[in-house]
Amino acid sequence: MVHLPSHERAAIAVDRVWPRGLTKSRAELGEWCKQVAPSTALRKWYDHDPERFQEFSRRYRAELEEPEQAKVLQHLRELAKDQTLTLLTATKRPEISEAVVLADLLGA
């Protein structure tokens, strides 16, 4: 399930793959920052297992230090200076998703 944003916020999709059943026009996205998503290997290892969230968060933060991901994360930080961001993810458990880790890094 993807929660669509209110119009006062910039909506940023942060998943690597586009959510099934959602058209890009319906999503009303500001951006799709798939480069900031966890690697496929990390995502598959994690498998949204709540017991692995702490280790997932540590590993994901390490991935975000890589040059390409760090550049996109900095871009999100710049956007967050001027507006509230809504980080969109299609996961069934957003409270243990990459969006939570990103929100923490962005100071939400």
C-alpha positions, 0 to 999 in steps of 0.5 A: 500500500502506498500512502499518497501525500497531501498537497503541502508536501513534496512526495518522494518515492524511495523504493528501488522498484515502482509499486504495482498497480500505481500509475506515476500520474496518480502518485503525484510524485515530486521525484522518484529517488530509487538510487537511495533505496537499499541494494537488492542484496540487502533488501533480500537479506532483510526481507522485512523481518522485524528482528533484523531491522536494527542490523538492516538499519546499520547496513543501510546507513553504510550503503548510503555513504557510497558516493552515488547514494550519498549524493542523492541523500544530500539532495534529499537533505537540501529539499528537506531544508525548504519543505516537508518531505513525504517519503513513499514506500510500497512496503506493508510495514512502513515502520520498519522500512528504509523510509524510517531510516531515511527520515531519521537521517533527514532529521524528521 
